[in-house]
Amino acid sequence: MTNMQAHIQAEIRDANLAYLNMAQNLIRQDLPSALKILGMSEDAAEIIKTLSESQKASIASSDILLCRFGVSDDVVWGLLTSHPAPKPEAERATRLLADILLAGRMTMAA
């Protein structure tokens, strides 16, 4: 394994562990919201909720990135990364439009 591959694998492991910890906390605090935010079934959430620290570490060590970006739309990415005129109301309006587009896509996917 090259140094670059080892670095990428370590980054994936860290991202996976962070995702599992965040998911577990969300699921334990508010299951209905967690299911929507995480885009997973209740069965998957129950499994994640009961994972031990060693199980999370083992799963996180996989070569597969467990989470995915829910935003695959160029328009939404453009809105999220655009830098409008430095007016707070313009920035809020841009964010609001991005949120509306994302919410519509999430509703259609559900």
N, CA and C of each residue as an Amber inpcrd file, in Angstrom:
protein
   330
   0.8490000  -1.1730000   0.0000000   0.0000000   0.0000000   0.0000000
   0.8980000   1.2400000   0.0000000   0.6040000   2.1360000  -0.9190000
   1.3930000   3.3560000  -0.9930000   0.9960000   4.3010000   0.1350000
   1.8320000   5.2920000   0.3040000   1.5760000   6.2940000   1.3360000
   0.2580000   7.0220000   1.0680000  -0.0100000   7.3110000  -0.2110000
  -1.2550000   7.9940000  -0.5920000  -2.4670000   7.1130000  -0.2990000
  -2.3890000   5.8310000  -0.6220000  -3.4970000   4.9130000  -0.3560000
  -3.7520000   4.8020000   1.1430000  -2.6850000   4.7320000   1.9340000
  -2.8320000   4.6490000   3.3860000  -3.4900000   5.9180000   3.9250000
  -3.1130000   7.0560000   3.3540000  -3.6970000   8.3280000   3.7890000
  -5.1910000   8.3680000   3.4600000  -5.5440000   7.9570000   2.2520000
  -6.9560000   7.9460000   1.8460000  -7.7510000   6.9790000   2.7150000
  -7.1930000   5.8030000   2.9820000  -7.8900000   4.8290000   3.8190000
  -8.0980000   5.3770000   5.2360000  -7.1140000   6.0920000   5.7600000
  -7.2550000   6.7050000   7.0880000  -8.3390000   7.7790000   7.0740000
  -8.4090000   8.5550000   5.9970000  -9.4520000   9.5900000   5.8690000
 -10.8390000   8.9540000   5.8140000 -10.9630000   7.8620000   5.0520000
 -12.2490000   7.1490000   4.9670000 -12.6340000   6.6070000   6.3350000
 -11.6840000   6.0110000   7.0500000 -11.9540000   5.4700000   8.3820000
 -12.4390000   6.5750000   9.3180000 -11.7610000   7.7280000   9.3060000
 -12.1540000   8.8420000  10.1730000 -13.5500000   9.3590000   9.8210000
 -13.8240000   9.4750000   8.5120000 -15.1430000   9.9470000   8.0770000
 -16.2230000   8.9470000   8.4730000 -15.9410000   7.6600000   8.2930000
 -16.9150000   6.6280000   8.6580000 -17.2060000   6.6360000  10.1530000
 -16.1680000   6.7560000  10.9500000 -16.3630000   6.7610000  12.4020000
 -17.1560000   7.9900000  12.8390000 -16.8250000   9.1360000  12.2610000
 -17.5620000  10.3660000  12.5850000 -19.0270000  10.2210000  12.1750000
 -19.2620000   9.6530000  10.9910000 -20.6360000   9.4560000  10.5090000
 -21.4060000   8.5090000  11.4300000 -20.7920000   7.3910000  11.8020000
 -21.4790000   6.4350000  12.6800000 -21.8000000   7.0510000  14.0350000
 -20.8780000   7.8120000  14.5960000 -21.1200000   8.4690000  15.8850000
 -22.2440000   9.4920000  15.7690000 -22.2180000  10.2980000  14.6950000
 -23.2610000  11.2900000  14.4930000 -24.6130000  10.6110000  14.2860000
 -24.6390000   9.5750000  13.4450000 -25.8880000   8.8670000  13.1750000
 -26.4480000   8.2530000  14.4520000 -25.5900000   7.6360000  15.2310000
 -26.0300000   7.0060000  16.4760000 -26.6280000   8.0510000  17.4220000
 -25.9870000   9.2060000  17.5380000 -26.5150000  10.2690000  18.4010000
 -27.8600000  10.7820000  17.8970000 -27.9660000  11.0210000  16.5900000
 -29.2350000  11.4860000  16.0270000 -30.3560000  10.4790000  16.2580000
 -30.0590000   9.2120000  16.0120000 -31.0560000   8.1530000  16.1670000
 -31.5350000   8.0560000  17.6060000 -30.6240000   8.1530000  18.5370000
 -30.9950000   8.0610000  19.9580000 -31.7910000   9.2620000  20.4280000
 -31.5250000  10.4340000  19.8420000 -32.2150000  11.6540000  20.2710000
 -33.5970000  11.8090000  19.6530000 -33.7060000  11.5140000  18.3450000
 -34.9760000  11.7730000  17.6460000 -35.0510000  10.8750000  16.4170000
 -35.5990000   9.6800000  16.5990000 -35.6210000   8.6820000  15.5320000
 -36.3170000   9.1690000  14.2600000 -37.5280000   9.7320000  14.3320000
 -38.1910000  10.1500000  13.0850000 -37.3650000  11.1690000  12.2790000
 -36.7990000  12.1430000  12.9610000 -35.9660000  13.1360000  12.2640000
 -34.6980000  12.4930000  11.7210000 -34.1020000  11.6100000  12.4870000
 -32.8720000  10.9400000  12.0550000 -33.1130000  10.1380000  10.7800000
 -34.2410000   9.4690000  10.6930000 -34.5450000   8.6750000   9.5000000
 -34.5990000   9.5590000   8.2620000 -35.1920000  10.7310000   8.3940000
 -35.2740000  11.6570000   7.2620000 -33.9050000  12.2370000   6.9340000
 -33.1980000  12.6960000   7.9420000 -31.9030000  13.3300000   7.7240000
 -30.8990000  12.3460000   7.1360000 -30.8840000  11.1380000   7.6790000
 -29.9040000  10.1440000   7.2560000 -30.3400000   9.3660000   6.0230000
 -31.6260000   9.4170000   5.7030000 -32.1310000   8.7080000   4.5340000
 -31.9900000   7.2000000   4.6570000 -32.3490000   6.6770000   5.8300000
 -32.2300000   5.2310000   6.0310000 -33.5150000   4.6670000   6.6060000
 -33.6070000   3.3470000   6.5670000 -34.7880000   2.6730000   7.0950000
 -34.7090000   2.5970000   8.6180000 -35.8480000   2.3130000   9.2140000
 -35.8790000   2.1610000  10.6710000 -35.0720000   0.9370000  11.1020000
 -35.0810000  -0.1170000  10.2940000 -34.2890000  -1.3150000  10.6150000
 -32.7950000  -0.9910000  10.6560000 -32.3170000  -0.2400000   9.6580000
 -30.9010000   0.1470000   9.6380000 -30.5780000   1.0290000  10.8410000
 -31.4910000   1.9350000  11.1730000 -31.2830000   2.8280000  12.3200000
 -31.1830000   2.0300000  13.6230000 -32.0080000   1.0170000  13.7710000
 -31.9580000   0.1890000  14.9810000 -30.6090000  -0.5310000  15.1100000
 -30.0870000  -0.9830000  13.9910000 -28.7750000  -1.6480000  14.0190000
 -27.6950000  -0.6530000  14.4320000 -27.7050000   0.5300000  13.8240000
 -26.6920000   1.5460000  14.1520000 -26.8130000   1.9770000  15.6020000
 -28.0390000   2.1060000  16.0870000 -28.2720000   2.5510000  17.4680000
 -27.6070000   1.6260000  18.4920000 -27.5420000   0.3400000  18.1770000
 -27.0340000  -0.6260000  19.1550000 -25.5580000  -0.9960000  18.9670000
 -24.8720000  -0.3640000  18.0060000 -23.4630000  -0.7060000  17.7730000
 -22.5950000  -0.3270000  18.9640000 -21.6810000  -1.2180000  19.3050000
 -20.7000000  -0.9250000  20.3560000 -19.5540000  -0.1150000  19.7440000
 -18.6880000   0.4070000  20.5960000 -17.5330000   1.1720000  20.1130000
 -16.6300000   0.3080000  19.2320000 -16.4220000  -0.9330000  19.6400000
 -15.5510000  -1.8100000  18.8410000 -16.2030000  -2.1650000  17.4990000
 -17.5200000  -2.3270000  17.4830000 -18.2100000  -2.6010000  16.2220000
 -18.1140000  -1.4000000  15.2870000 -18.2880000  -0.1940000  15.8440000
 -18.1710000   1.0050000  15.0190000 -16.7640000   1.1370000  14.4520000
 -15.7650000   0.8640000  15.2670000 -14.3730000   0.9520000  14.7960000
 -14.1110000  -0.0590000  13.6910000 -14.6390000  -1.2500000  13.8340000
 -14.4550000  -2.2910000  12.8260000 -15.1450000  -1.9130000  11.5100000
 -16.3730000  -1.4390000  11.6040000 -17.1160000  -1.0410000  10.4090000
 -16.4410000   0.1570000   9.7450000 -15.9740000   1.1000000  10.5430000
 -15.3480000   2.3090000  10.0150000 -14.0790000   2.0020000   9.2330000
 -13.4300000   0.8920000   9.5370000 -12.1810000   0.5260000   8.8780000
 -12.3760000  -0.0160000   7.4650000 -13.5910000  -0.1220000   7.0210000
 -13.8920000  -0.6060000   5.6750000 -13.3150000   0.3420000   4.6230000
 -13.1120000  -0.1580000   3.4220000 -12.6520000   0.6810000   2.3080000
 -13.7950000   1.5000000   1.7120000 -15.0060000   1.2460000   2.1690000
 -16.1930000   1.8800000   1.6070000 -16.6120000   3.0650000   2.4710000
 -16.8400000   4.2000000   1.8390000 -17.3390000   5.3690000   2.5350000
 -18.8180000   5.1470000   2.8260000 -19.2060000   5.1710000   4.1000000
 -20.5710000   4.8300000   4.5000000 -21.5960000   5.9110000   4.1780000
 -21.1880000   7.1550000   4.2590000 -22.1410000   8.2240000   3.9850000
 -21.9930000   8.6770000   2.5380000 -22.9850000   9.3970000   2.0900000
 -22.9190000   9.9470000   0.7420000 -23.4890000  11.3500000   0.7790000
 -23.0940000  12.1450000  -0.1970000 -23.6490000  13.4810000  -0.2840000
 -25.0500000  13.3900000  -0.8460000 -25.9990000  13.9910000  -0.1620000
 -27.3750000  13.9780000  -0.6260000 -27.6140000  15.0000000  -1.7180000
 -26.6490000  15.8690000  -1.9230000 -26.8000000  16.9060000  -2.9240000
 -26.0290000  16.4970000  -4.1680000 -26.7530000  16.1850000  -5.2200000
 -26.0930000  15.8250000  -6.4750000 -26.5010000  16.7620000  -7.5910000
 -27.1530000  17.8410000  -7.2500000 -27.6740000  18.7830000  -8.2230000
 -26.7190000  19.9680000  -8.3590000 -26.2800000  20.2410000  -9.5800000
 -25.3650000  21.3490000  -9.8340000 -25.9570000  22.6980000  -9.4360000
 -27.2700000  22.8530000  -9.6210000 -27.9170000  24.1200000  -9.2730000
 -27.8080000  24.3700000  -7.7700000 -28.0910000  23.3370000  -6.9760000
 -28.0290000  23.4900000  -5.5180000 -26.5920000  23.7700000  -5.0910000
 -25.6200000  23.0210000  -5.6480000 -24.2140000  23.2760000  -5.3080000
 -23.8190000  24.6980000  -5.6850000 -24.3040000  25.1600000  -6.8260000
 -24.0110000  26.5330000  -7.2390000 -24.5580000  27.5470000  -6.2550000
 -25.7750000  27.2990000  -5.7760000 -26.3700000  28.2050000  -4.7920000
 -25.6200000  28.1660000  -3.4620000 -25.2180000  26.9750000  -3.0500000
 -24.5330000  26.8420000  -1.7660000 -23.1350000  27.4430000  -1.7870000
 -22.5110000  27.4450000  -2.9490000 -21.1270000  27.9290000  -3.0250000
 -21.0000000  29.2980000  -3.6550000 -22.1040000  29.8720000  -4.1320000
 -22.0180000  31.1900000  -4.7650000 -21.7520000  32.2470000  -3.7020000
 -21.1420000  33.2810000  -4.1460000 -20.8190000  34.3820000  -3.2380000
 -21.4850000  35.6420000  -3.7570000 -22.7670000  35.8400000  -3.3570000
 -23.4850000  37.0180000  -3.8440000 -22.8970000  38.2930000  -3.2420000
 -23.4630000  39.4040000  -3.6490000 -23.0380000  40.6870000  -3.0850000
 -23.0410000  40.5720000  -1.5700000 -22.0760000  41.1920000  -0.9240000
 -21.9450000  41.0330000   0.5290000 -23.0690000  41.6860000   1.3230000
 -24.2900000  41.2780000   1.0340000 -25.4560000  41.7650000   1.7680000
 -26.0660000  40.5710000   2.4800000 -26.2430000  40.6680000   3.7950000
 -26.7930000  39.5240000   4.5350000 -28.1170000  39.0240000   3.9790000
 -28.9870000  39.9320000   3.5270000 -30.2800000  39.4830000   3.0200000
 -30.1320000  38.7080000   1.7080000 -29.1460000  39.0550000   0.8810000
 -28.9020000  38.3120000  -0.3630000 -28.4000000  36.9070000  -0.0480000
 -27.5100000  36.8010000   0.9180000 -26.9880000  35.4870000   1.3090000
 -28.1040000  34.6300000   1.9010000 -28.9580000  35.2170000   2.7370000
 -30.0810000  34.4660000   3.3170000 -31.0380000  33.9930000   2.2360000
 -31.3030000  34.8370000   1.2570000 -32.2170000  34.4570000   0.1720000
 -31.6340000  33.3060000  -0.6480000 -30.3330000  33.3490000  -0.9160000
 -29.6870000  32.2770000  -1.6650000 -29.7540000  30.9690000  -0.8930000
 -29.4650000  31.0120000   0.4050000 -29.5360000  29.8160000   1.2540000
 -30.9630000  29.2800000   1.3150000 -31.9370000  30.1850000   1.4250000
 -33.3360000  29.7700000   1.4840000 -33.7300000  29.0510000   0.2020000
 -33.3220000  29.5730000  -0.9460000 -33.6330000  28.9300000  -2.2090000
 -32.9860000  27.5510000  -2.2850000 -31.7430000  27.4220000  -1.8470000
 -31.0660000  26.1180000  -1.8320000 -31.8080000  25.1560000  -0.9090000
 -32.2250000  25.6330000   0.2660000 -32.9670000  24.7830000   1.2070000
 -34.2900000  24.3070000   0.6070000 -34.9820000  25.2020000  -0.0990000
 -36.2580000  24.8350000  -0.7180000 -36.0390000  23.7670000  -1.7870000
 -35.0240000  23.9570000  -2.6290000 -34.7310000  22.9680000  -3.6650000
 -34.3750000  21.6170000  -3.0560000 -33.5390000  21.6200000  -2.0100000
 -33.1620000  20.3730000  -1.3470000 -34.3720000  19.7010000  -0.7130000
 -35.2100000  20.4560000  -0.0430000 -36.3880000  19.8840000   0.6030000
 -37.3100000  19.2570000  -0.4280000 -37.4700000  19.9000000  -1.5660000
 -38.3030000  19.3340000  -2.6170000 -37.7470000  18.0250000  -3.1500000
 -36.4350000  17.9500000  -3.3040000 -35.8130000  16.7200000  -3.7990000
 -35.8990000  15.6080000  -2.7580000 -35.7690000  15.9680000  -1.4850000
 -35.8560000  14.9640000  -0.4290000 -37.2770000  14.4240000  -0.3300000
 -38.2730000  15.2890000  -0.5140000 -39.6630000  14.8730000  -0.4690000
 -39.9760000  13.9410000  -1.6260000 -39.4410000  14.2470000  -2.8000000
 -39.6770000  13.4120000  -3.9740000 -38.9940000  12.0510000  -3.8160000
 -37.8330000  12.0220000  -3.1240000 -37.0980000  10.7700000  -2.9510000
 -37.7510000   9.8780000  -1.9060000 -38.4870000  10.4600000  -0.9800000
 -39.0830000   9.6900000   0.1240000 -40.3010000   8.9270000  -0.2960000
